[in-house]
Amino acid sequence: MLPEITVEELSMGLDAVVMDVLDQVAVEGPPVDAVTLAHRLGITVAVDARQPVRARYVRLSGARGRRARAAIVLRPEPRAERLQWALAHEIGEHVVHRVFAALGVDARQTGPEARESVANHLAGRLLLPGPWFAADGAECGWDLSRLKARYTTASHELIVRRMLELPPPVIISIFDQGQLYFRRSNVPGRAPAPSPAEIRCWRVVHERGRAHRVRHEMRLIQGWPVHEEGWKREILRTELETGMDCC
């Protein structure tokens, strides 16, 4: 994306911009409501059920002599978390230039892919700000249910994906309708197939519809159900030993 910038530098730049934005609009703790955030940043939010995309960032022409106004046009969504994510992404588009400035990168030299990627990172951090999320995760033992109760505007999947951007070393697995949909680690190497202990933990969560946790070979395996009418999703978080690589 930005080959001259390290992952650590990018992460620090993203976190700095997000915390600066939240401080600017006097948001002092979770949950972060993207609608409120947009309004406080002076961004007009409108709804258009006819547009083909979930959200788009536009500039509205003002009267002669006045600057164009920022606006985000949203398509109605049945899920509140999807609407929050879409809006947070477009807010990321609005402030993406601050990240490039913080990194000393000329925004004119970047392509649309870099801008889109940075806006995606900003969206996740706006809803789950790094310093707050890291502290809350450590305090509650990274319990997904408790984190979701605190960060209500973020989806379960976004919460666990953000865990992959922070220590400690873990593997995150997501099962949809009994099939492994996502499995990734935040340590080098490819995440191995789920272990027998992980599968046993998943089956308890899947069949009984309740959170479950086990320790196996000094590893903590936690699982949570995200069950709805006609759909079952389960999420596992497996801790790894510090310094351990994936296979």
N, C-alpha and C positions, 0 to 999 in steps of 0.2 A: 504494500500500500504506500508506505513512505520509507523507502529502503534506507535512507540516511538516518532514520530515527529508530532507536531501540524500543523494544516492547515496554521496558521500564520507563523510558522517557515519555512515551505516548500515554501510558497509564497515569503518570504523575501529572501530565498536562491536562488530561481529561478530568481528573479529580479536582485539580485546581480551578478549572473553568466552571465545573458544576457547583462547587462550593461557593465560588464567587457569585454565580447567578442566584443561588438560593439565598445568599446573604443580601444581595441587591434587592430582592423582593420580600425579604423578611420572613422566609420559611425556615423555622428553627428546629424542625424535627419531623419524623414520619407520622402519617403517610403524606407523600407529596402528591397533591392533586394537580394534574397537568392542566386542567381547565383554569383553575385559579392561577397557576403559574403563568399561563399564556396571557390572561387578563392583566396581571401585574406587570408583565413585560411590555404591555401596550400592544399586544397582538390581537387583532379582531378574529373571533372564532365564528364561523358560519357553517350551516349544514346544507348539503346538496345530495339528496337521495339518488340523483340521476348520474352522478359521476362514477366512472368505472373503477377508480382507485379508492383505497380506504381514506386517504388524506393527501392534501397537496398544499404546499407553501407558495403563496403568491404575494405580489406587491400591488396594492390598489393605488391607482393614480389619484393624487390629491388636486386641490384647486391650484390655479396658476401661482407659482412662487412657493408652493408648499411641497415638502418631501412626500414621496410615496409611503403609504402605510402598509405595514406587514399584516398579513391575514393567513389564516389556516382554514381551509374548506374541508369539512369532514363528511363522510358518508355514514349514515346511521348504522350502528352495530348492536347486535343483541347482547354481546358480552361487554361489560364495563371495562374489563382489563384490556381488551383489544382496542377500545376507543382511547384509553389512557396511553397505551403504547403508541398508537398512530399519532396522537397529538404530541407526545414526548419526542417522537422522531422528528416531526416537523419543527418543534422548538429547537431540536438539535441543529436542523438546517439553519435556523435563525441565528444561532450563536456559534456555528462551526468555525467562522473566521477567527474567533477568539482562541480556539485551540491552535490553529495554524500560527497565529501571532505568538502564542506562548511557546511554541516549539521553534520559533524563528524560521518558519517555512513561508515562502511567498505563495499565498493562496492562488495567485494567477498561474503558478507553475504546476498546480495539481489538477488531476483529471476528475471527471464525475464519479469514478469508482472510489477514489480516495475520499471525496466529500461524503458520499453515501455511507461508506464504512465508518467514518468518524461520527456521522449523525447517528448511526445505529449504536455505537458505543456510548454516545452521549445520552441517548434515550434510556438505555439500561441504567446508567449512572444517575440520571435525573430522578427516576422512580426508586432507585436503590443506591443512594449516595454512598460511595466507598467508605469513608470514615465512620458513618453511622451504622452501615450494614455490617462492617467487620466487627465493630464493638458489640452490636446486638447479637450477631451470630455466635461469637465466642461466649457471650454471657449466657445464652440459652442452649449451648451445646449444639448449635446448628439445627435445632428442631424446626422442621419445615412448617408445622402447624402454628407454632408460636411466631415465627417470622412472618407468615402470611397474615396472621391476626394484627401484626404491627404495621406491615407494609401492604395495606389492603388494596392499593391501586395496581400492584404488580401481580402478574399471574404466578401460579405455582412453578410453571416451567421457567419463567424468567428468573425467579428467585434461585432455583437450583443451578441454572446456567451461570448466574453471577457468582455462585460459590466456586465455580471453576476458574474464576479470575482472581481469586484470593487464596492465601494459605488457610488451612493446612492442605497437604496433598490428599486428594480424594478421587474416587470414581463415581460419576453420576449415571444412573441407569433409569430409563423411562420405558414402561411397558404400556402399550395400548391394546385393549381387547385381547390380552393374553400373549401378545407378540412384542419382542424387544424392538422398540422404535428408536431409541437413542442411547448411546453408551460412550462416554468420553471421560478422560482424566485430565488433570492439570499438571501432570508430570510428563517428562519426555517418554516417547515410545507409544506404541499402540496399546490401548486398553485390552486386556485379555478377555476371553469369554467369561460370562458370569460363573462364579465358583458354585459348588454344590451348596455351600452355606448361604450364599446370596439367593439362590433359587428357592431354598427352603423358606427364607425370610419373605421373599416375594409371594410365595404361595399362601402364606398365612395372611398377608395383607390383602391379596387378591380374593381369597375365599371367605375370609371373615370380615373384610371391610373395616379394618381397624389398624392403627399404627402398631408397628412391631419393631423390636430391636434385639440384636443378639451380639455376643462377642465370640469371635472365632479366630484362633491363633493371634490373639492380641489385637485384632482388628474389630472396630465397632461397625456394625451394619445396621442402618436405620431404614425403615420403610414406611411409606404413608400412602393411604388410598386417596384418590381424587375421583370419586365415583359420582356419576350422574345417571339420570334416567336413560337407559339404553346404551350407556357407555361406561367402561371401566378403565381407568388409568391408575397405575401405581408407580411411585418414584422411590428409588433406592439411593442412599448415600453411603458409600463404603470408604472408610478411612484407610489410608496407607501409611506405612512407616516413613518417617522423615528421611529423605535422601534416597528413597526407593524409586527406581524407574519402572515403567510399565514394560510389558514384554514386547 
